[in-house]
C-alpha cells in the first residue's frame, strides 16, 4: 500500500491539530516521522550543538566539531531586547503563500503569537511557521527561497 501526497498532507494536518508531540508511521517503503517542538536528535552533532558540555566525548569528532559553527553567528547576531522567530524544521523558507502573493509579514508589521510568519517546504510538504511572539517585526534575516536549518533565525521581533 502506498500513500498519495494528499493522504500524507491529511495525516500531517491531523497530527498538527492533535495533542501528540511525536508521531511515526511506516507504510511500505514510506516512513513519516513528525515531531512538534524540539526535534528528536537523529545524529550526535545536534546534541553537541545544543549541549557541548554534556557530550565531551563527541567534541573531537570532525563532523560534530564542524556542525555548531553555523549556529554561532546566528546566536551572536540577535541584538539585546530582540526575540528571534526561528525555523522549527529544516527546509526551504518562503515568505508568501505563493509566488507573487504578498508576504505573510513585513518589517514594521505588528504580530501576535499565532501570526504565520512564513512557510518551510520539506519534500513538497509546506509547514507554517508561527511567530510565537507578540511584537513588531524589525528585521527579516532569512531570504525568500533560502534553505534554512532548525533553529535558524528567520525574523527579529521587538516584543511588546
Secondary structure, 3 states (H helix, E strand, C coil): CCCCHHHHHHHHHHHHHCCCCEEEEEECCEEEEEECCCCCCCCHHHHHHHCHHHHHHHHCCHHHHHHCHHHHHHHHCCCCCEEEEECCCCEEEECECCCCCCECCCCCCEECCCCEEEEEEECCEEEEEECCCCEEEEEECCCCCCEECCCCEEEEEEEC
